[in-house]
């Protein structure tokens, strides 16, 4: 029951009392009913306050769990050897182009681009700029990519 319901009920009770010439026992009964409704409203407000507090705690816990999930890399989602090798190049050199990686490790440019797409989708690397002289896009390692390499080295 909302405060407006109680207010409406109170107004109705006052209107009845003033127009009907009710006896003291009826007025006492209405007063008792009003007190019960106030108690129920108070209990409901307390439950709502508790629920809001619990909801806030759950939101904090949810945010913490999301962070833990982001840092967890299951074995089934480990990178392929070639993708891992390319990420290690970024770990060591910060920035590189697909053609530069292709030349450095002797892999076809199309395959390098395939592995770069995987690393970009995982947000391990990002395009940093377009290189001058026709080399193409330059890519840099992101903190997520560094964290992955460090975990693999420790793991």
Secondary structure, DSSP 8 states (H G I E B T S, - for coil): --HHHHHHHHHHHHHHHHHH---HHHHHHHHHHHHHHHHHHHHHHHHHHHHHHHHHHHHHHHHHHHHHHHH---GGG---HHHHHHHHHHHHHSEEEHHHHHHHHT--HHHHHHHHHHHHHTTSEEEEEEETTTTEEEEEE-HHHHHHHHHHHH-
